[in-house]
Structure formats: C-alpha cells, structure tokens
C-alpha cells in the first residue's frame, strides 16, 4: 500500500508518499506559490529517487482546504486526474485537521490559523487523545477574535475537567493551558498572537507528510472515494456569489 | 494510435467553457465535448473568474471521460496531450493544465502547450480539409481581436490587435447598456437583423493611417452617451436600430482592416476564427468584401468558433509534428503573446 499525498493549500507546495507501515517520503518546494509548475515534477522526482512508480500507488490524497482557492484547486484537480488515469481511489484530507500530525506527541491544543483577510481566518483546534485526533473547535471560517475566544473557552473547559481528575488518585491529567498556534495566520495577525506560543517554525505550516498520515487513517476508516467525489472544501463562497446573495 | 493515425487528447479551459476532444492526425475530430458555463455566469452579467475556476474543476474529468467514450478510445491509445496554457483567466487555465500534466505523468504521454489564439486559427484546418497556410487570419472573440499573418502551421505574426476592449467585450458591454443581457454577441446579432444599421452614426475608429490595430472602448461610450441623451430628452430608443448601428460601426472597421491586411501582405485567403466569427453580419460583410477583391474566405462552423478543445488538439498535433514537446513544469500564462 502506498498513498501519494499532495499539499498545495499554502505558500509552499509539498508531496509525500506513505506506505503501510507509516514510513514517509516527502519533498517540499522552496519556491513560493509555484504549485502548478512544480507539483508534478516533484511527484516524478520523489518516485524516481525512491525507485517507485505511480502505478504502485493505491490511493491519491489531496489536502482539500481551506486555504488559497487557487492552491486548493491545483492539488485537488491534479489528484483527481492522477486517480482517474491510475484507476485508484482518492482521499480528501481536511487541511486544518492534518496539522495534528505536525505535532503528534503534543498534549495541548493544536490550533492552525490561516489568513482569510479582513480579520478573518480559517481555523480549528485539535487535540490528541489516546492516539485519536479530537476536533475541539470546528475547522471553519471565523473572525480572528471570535476564534481565539473559542480556543480559550475550550481550554477553560479542559482545565475544569483536569481539576476534577486530579482529585482522583492515579489519574494523569493532560496538560491544560497548553496550546500552540500554527499556520500563516500567526504571521498575518501577529498582534493577536503576542504572548502566545507559536509552533516551532519547521512544523508551523502545511506539510504533505501530515496530509499523508491523516489520509492513511482515513483510508483505514473507509473514507476513500472515487475521483469524481473528491471536492475542494473552500469553506467560503466566491465573492460574487456572496454579494449577489446580499442584494437578494 | 488508431488505424495508424496519431491520437491527440486535448483540453481547453481558458475562460468559461470546459472542453475535451479527441483528434486524429490533427484534423479528424472523433469527439469534441464542451461543457458551457454560460447559464452559471448569466446571473452575474459576465464571467466571474473564481466561479468559472470552480466549475472547471467539477467538470473537467467528466468531460475528458465523455470525449474518450465518444471516440471509443482509451488513454493507452493517446499519443499526445494538448492543452491551452494561455492567454486566458489564470485560475481557469490552471485547471486544464493541472489535469493535462497529471495525465501526462500518469500515462507517460508527451505534453504540448497550445496558444489559445493559435487554436482558434487551427479550427479552420478542421473545418476545411484542403486549407493550408499561408493566409491572413482574423481572430475575434470575447477576449481577443487580432489580425494574424499565418505563414506556416507553427508560424504566425500579429499584424494588428485591440488596444483596449476586444470586439466581443464591446458587444457584451453594449448589450448590457441596451438591456439585452449576457452574452451580448448573439443577442445583438439577432436583434440587429430587425434594425437599420444607418439609423445612428457611431464613429468608426480606424486609428493611425495604415494601422491594423483596433480600439472599441470609444464606441461603447458612444452608445452609452446616445442612449442617455435620448432618455434625457424623453425620446424612445429603438433598440434594434441602435444595435444594428453599433454592430455596423464595429464590423466596418474589422472587415476593412482585415481585407486591407490580406491585400497588403499579398495573401489570397482569409480565415475567420473565434466566437465573433459566428456573427452573421460579419460573415456576410466578409463574404461580400472578399468576393469583390477576389479573396477566398474560410470560416469554421459555430461549434468550432466557440472555445473548444478540438481546435487545441489540431494545434497540438502540428506542434508535435514540428518536434515540440513541453516539460511538466509548463505554467499558465494569462497574457501569453502570440
């Protein structure tokens, strides 16, 4: 089993291959927003360097959004076309949730935040529990302050649970009050993140390796689908559609 | 290969049509599937790039699948993949390109990027099996207005182009002013048939002497001013007359410059291409003008005038025959020069 994963939702594109044991091969582009140009060449090089063929792939995964609309489309349409020709299934990986795999050993809240302009973000909060990713703030579009409020509310709730658990002898309370922020939103809204802890730079942004890992879990859970059903998750209508609805 | 003939799979997605075609030996079209988004964009009064891109993504694989099925071929039979890489809307172009590149990599086929205008010109090779270069080409559409000297299958030179709006763009804008809706070209063409082309005198913009360039932004303003002044004076506006007069002013310039270019460059053939080449008045005027000057006129049927992948397949074939191949790094170029 091999899954090829494409990540094109942010500034840097990356591609990764995961095998049944969870071993990862990855390639990242140093360039910025050159996904269309280098995505297929990166796939070709990654395969070649590891003596693999595209025909060895059992599924194609794409980071389906949110993120740059154009970026999402490059990844999703490439994945659809590859799967169509290779006659394999696809996996549409939620981009925000995949960040959990950027820090699989972290106990606190993993909070990816993408810049959606005009004080808006695409964001969510996730936490590892017993080897499972829990979504504690739904991955969705938010106003930046609205999202941060939600994160704090989730933490308060966690804190209370922990206080209760500490009264029970032998229980190991998870570290509440721990949170890490990821994504380009931490840069775009840096004033909002003053005093907050940001994820280490090498794991702060999107990575195809994380997309591949989540894709593998999803495939095991039966989430693989036909290429025709692989759709972007823009999380937002086109500007023209929103304006039209406002006028109606 | 099919029956010893080279098979091209072509994809076009530069504006609001998602199209895929299978073409044999450059000129024989086995399938030419076009998914039009006109209805999607009508409510916005024009093409919305973000929405066009979203629809291209939803449509492209199915359109290719249909083209393959209709041709009765498999990816294994395909010898090359041709794709439009510019000019056009970048977000729209990249869906066709990302798809074509993934196909090229997955199926191990050569990739050939095609210039959209080159494709439009090539539509004539499909429609007219005997046509060969050299000739003069007039490319008129919603996005382009070009007079192109075609010296060989892969060699051409732009002699004239619009300095502002494309002819089709002027049609769309004037149609909006007249309340005819989108897309403007076919609507103005239809209503103009009932109007008097000499009813209103709109300025013909020929620019400098000997220039083969065009300018259509002025006439749009001219129509707008005329309509507004009539409204202010409380006069009724005869839409058919205004449409016919506007159209005549635009087409007088286009026809005169194209025929003039052919004569000047000593070409005995003129080919028309692009969406506006379907315009019945333009066709009639060009026929009349060419007959008078002893020039042969070629024009594709409407389905090959509109954006379609068959014409891209034809252009890709001639590039392939000339030994041209593109790398997987091929990028979308929204303002690609010819």
Interface residues (C-beta under 8 A of the other chain):
Chain A: X34 X36 X37 X38 X39 X40 X41 X43 X44 X54 X69 X70 X73 X74 X76 X77 X78 X79 X80 X81 X82 X84 X85 X86 X227 X228 X231 X232 X234 X238 X239 X240 X241 X244
Chain B: X43 X44 X48 X50 X51 X53 X54 X57 X58 X60 X61 X62 X64 X65 X75 X90 X91 X94 X95 X97 X98 X99 X100 X101 X102 X103 X104 X105 X106 X107 X327 X328 X329 X330 X331 X332
